[in-house]
């Protein structure tokens, strides 16, 4: 099984730019403290890197 990432939205997107909001929504994070699991791909890593100040990331194996 491939590695997975556990993502949690730790801060609100209120006051963020439209690009940041779109990135958070694209990850599937719609509410504060919502946790999701995504496959560890370069695309997801890039999105997380863009919103690292809002998201907590944990690697699952």
CNS distance restraints for C-alpha pairs under 8 A (distance, minus, plus):
assign (resid   1 and name CA) (resid  61 and name CA) 7.85 0.50 0.50
assign (resid   2 and name CA) (resid  39 and name CA) 7.29 0.50 0.50
assign (resid   2 and name CA) (resid  40 and name CA) 7.51 0.50 0.50
assign (resid   2 and name CA) (resid  61 and name CA) 7.17 0.50 0.50
assign (resid   3 and name CA) (resid  39 and name CA) 6.44 0.50 0.50
assign (resid   3 and name CA) (resid  40 and name CA) 5.63 0.50 0.50
assign (resid   3 and name CA) (resid  59 and name CA) 7.27 0.50 0.50
assign (resid   3 and name CA) (resid  60 and name CA) 6.00 0.50 0.50
assign (resid   3 and name CA) (resid  61 and name CA) 4.85 0.50 0.50
assign (resid   4 and name CA) (resid  37 and name CA) 6.60 0.50 0.50
assign (resid   4 and name CA) (resid  38 and name CA) 5.67 0.50 0.50
assign (resid   4 and name CA) (resid  39 and name CA) 4.48 0.50 0.50
assign (resid   4 and name CA) (resid  40 and name CA) 4.91 0.50 0.50
assign (resid   4 and name CA) (resid  59 and name CA) 6.08 0.50 0.50
assign (resid   4 and name CA) (resid  60 and name CA) 5.07 0.50 0.50
assign (resid   4 and name CA) (resid  61 and name CA) 6.27 0.50 0.50
assign (resid   5 and name CA) (resid  37 and name CA) 5.58 0.50 0.50
assign (resid   5 and name CA) (resid  38 and name CA) 5.30 0.50 0.50
assign (resid   5 and name CA) (resid  39 and name CA) 6.10 0.50 0.50
assign (resid   5 and name CA) (resid  40 and name CA) 5.77 0.50 0.50
assign (resid   5 and name CA) (resid  57 and name CA) 6.59 0.50 0.50
assign (resid   5 and name CA) (resid  58 and name CA) 5.71 0.50 0.50
assign (resid   5 and name CA) (resid  59 and name CA) 4.73 0.50 0.50
assign (resid   5 and name CA) (resid  60 and name CA) 5.73 0.50 0.50
assign (resid   6 and name CA) (resid  35 and name CA) 6.85 0.50 0.50
assign (resid   6 and name CA) (resid  36 and name CA) 5.80 0.50 0.50
assign (resid   6 and name CA) (resid  37 and name CA) 4.56 0.50 0.50
assign (resid   6 and name CA) (resid  38 and name CA) 6.61 0.50 0.50
assign (resid   6 and name CA) (resid  57 and name CA) 5.72 0.50 0.50
assign (resid   6 and name CA) (resid  58 and name CA) 5.02 0.50 0.50
assign (resid   6 and name CA) (resid  59 and name CA) 6.23 0.50 0.50
assign (resid   6 and name CA) (resid  60 and name CA) 6.82 0.50 0.50
assign (resid   7 and name CA) (resid  35 and name CA) 5.52 0.50 0.50
assign (resid   7 and name CA) (resid  36 and name CA) 5.38 0.50 0.50
assign (resid   7 and name CA) (resid  37 and name CA) 6.24 0.50 0.50
assign (resid   7 and name CA) (resid  38 and name CA) 7.67 0.50 0.50
assign (resid   7 and name CA) (resid  55 and name CA) 6.54 0.50 0.50
assign (resid   7 and name CA) (resid  56 and name CA) 5.74 0.50 0.50
assign (resid   7 and name CA) (resid  57 and name CA) 4.76 0.50 0.50
assign (resid   7 and name CA) (resid  58 and name CA) 6.58 0.50 0.50
assign (resid   8 and name CA) (resid  29 and name CA) 7.61 0.50 0.50
assign (resid   8 and name CA) (resid  32 and name CA) 7.93 0.50 0.50
assign (resid   8 and name CA) (resid  33 and name CA) 5.72 0.50 0.50
assign (resid   8 and name CA) (resid  34 and name CA) 5.58 0.50 0.50
assign (resid   8 and name CA) (resid  35 and name CA) 4.33 0.50 0.50
assign (resid   8 and name CA) (resid  36 and name CA) 6.59 0.50 0.50
assign (resid   8 and name CA) (resid  55 and name CA) 5.60 0.50 0.50
assign (resid   8 and name CA) (resid  56 and name CA) 5.16 0.50 0.50
assign (resid   8 and name CA) (resid  57 and name CA) 6.64 0.50 0.50
assign (resid   9 and name CA) (resid  29 and name CA) 6.44 0.50 0.50
assign (resid   9 and name CA) (resid  31 and name CA) 7.21 0.50 0.50
assign (resid   9 and name CA) (resid  32 and name CA) 5.26 0.50 0.50
assign (resid   9 and name CA) (resid  33 and name CA) 4.97 0.50 0.50
assign (resid   9 and name CA) (resid  34 and name CA) 5.82 0.50 0.50
assign (resid   9 and name CA) (resid  35 and name CA) 6.85 0.50 0.50
assign (resid   9 and name CA) (resid  54 and name CA) 6.05 0.50 0.50
assign (resid   9 and name CA) (resid  55 and name CA) 4.67 0.50 0.50
assign (resid   9 and name CA) (resid  56 and name CA) 6.47 0.50 0.50
assign (resid  10 and name CA) (resid  32 and name CA) 6.01 0.50 0.50
assign (resid  10 and name CA) (resid  33 and name CA) 5.45 0.50 0.50
assign (resid  10 and name CA) (resid  54 and name CA) 5.60 0.50 0.50
assign (resid  10 and name CA) (resid  55 and name CA) 5.45 0.50 0.50
assign (resid  10 and name CA) (resid  56 and name CA) 6.41 0.50 0.50
assign (resid  11 and name CA) (resid  32 and name CA) 6.25 0.50 0.50
assign (resid  11 and name CA) (resid  33 and name CA) 7.77 0.50 0.50
assign (resid  11 and name CA) (resid  54 and name CA) 5.02 0.50 0.50
assign (resid  11 and name CA) (resid  55 and name CA) 7.16 0.50 0.50
assign (resid  12 and name CA) (resid  31 and name CA) 7.88 0.50 0.50
assign (resid  12 and name CA) (resid  32 and name CA) 5.92 0.50 0.50
assign (resid  12 and name CA) (resid  54 and name CA) 7.28 0.50 0.50
assign (resid  13 and name CA) (resid  20 and name CA) 7.68 0.50 0.50
assign (resid  13 and name CA) (resid  21 and name CA) 6.17 0.50 0.50
assign (resid  13 and name CA) (resid  54 and name CA) 7.69 0.50 0.50
assign (resid  16 and name CA) (resid  20 and name CA) 6.12 0.50 0.50
assign (resid  16 and name CA) (resid  21 and name CA) 6.51 0.50 0.50
assign (resid  17 and name CA) (resid  21 and name CA) 6.35 0.50 0.50
assign (resid  18 and name CA) (resid  22 and name CA) 6.05 0.50 0.50
assign (resid  19 and name CA) (resid  23 and name CA) 6.16 0.50 0.50
assign (resid  20 and name CA) (resid  24 and name CA) 6.27 0.50 0.50
assign (resid  20 and name CA) (resid  50 and name CA) 7.49 0.50 0.50
assign (resid  20 and name CA) (resid  51 and name CA) 6.64 0.50 0.50
assign (resid  21 and name CA) (resid  25 and name CA) 6.17 0.50 0.50
assign (resid  22 and name CA) (resid  26 and name CA) 5.91 0.50 0.50
assign (resid  23 and name CA) (resid  27 and name CA) 6.32 0.50 0.50
assign (resid  23 and name CA) (resid  47 and name CA) 6.29 0.50 0.50
assign (resid  23 and name CA) (resid  50 and name CA) 7.83 0.50 0.50
assign (resid  23 and name CA) (resid  51 and name CA) 7.48 0.50 0.50
assign (resid  24 and name CA) (resid  28 and name CA) 6.66 0.50 0.50
assign (resid  24 and name CA) (resid  29 and name CA) 5.66 0.50 0.50
assign (resid  24 and name CA) (resid  30 and name CA) 7.42 0.50 0.50
assign (resid  24 and name CA) (resid  47 and name CA) 7.94 0.50 0.50
assign (resid  24 and name CA) (resid  51 and name CA) 7.20 0.50 0.50
assign (resid  25 and name CA) (resid  29 and name CA) 5.37 0.50 0.50
assign (resid  25 and name CA) (resid  30 and name CA) 5.93 0.50 0.50
assign (resid  27 and name CA) (resid  44 and name CA) 7.46 0.50 0.50
assign (resid  27 and name CA) (resid  47 and name CA) 7.44 0.50 0.50
assign (resid  28 and name CA) (resid  36 and name CA) 7.34 0.50 0.50
assign (resid  29 and name CA) (resid  34 and name CA) 6.31 0.50 0.50
assign (resid  29 and name CA) (resid  35 and name CA) 7.39 0.50 0.50
assign (resid  29 and name CA) (resid  36 and name CA) 7.29 0.50 0.50
assign (resid  30 and name CA) (resid  34 and name CA) 7.16 0.50 0.50
assign (resid  38 and name CA) (resid  44 and name CA) 7.72 0.50 0.50
assign (resid  39 and name CA) (resid  44 and name CA) 7.66 0.50 0.50
assign (resid  40 and name CA) (resid  44 and name CA) 6.57 0.50 0.50
assign (resid  40 and name CA) (resid  45 and name CA) 6.93 0.50 0.50
assign (resid  41 and name CA) (resid  45 and name CA) 6.21 0.50 0.50
assign (resid  42 and name CA) (resid  46 and name CA) 6.12 0.50 0.50
assign (resid  43 and name CA) (resid  47 and name CA) 6.40 0.50 0.50
assign (resid  44 and name CA) (resid  48 and name CA) 6.16 0.50 0.50
assign (resid  45 and name CA) (resid  49 and name CA) 6.08 0.50 0.50
assign (resid  46 and name CA) (resid  50 and name CA) 6.38 0.50 0.50
assign (resid  47 and name CA) (resid  51 and name CA) 6.68 0.50 0.50
assign (resid  48 and name CA) (resid  52 and name CA) 5.59 0.50 0.50
assign (resid  48 and name CA) (resid  55 and name CA) 7.24 0.50 0.50
assign (resid  51 and name CA) (resid  55 and name CA) 6.32 0.50 0.50
assign (resid  52 and name CA) (resid  56 and name CA) 7.18 0.50 0.50
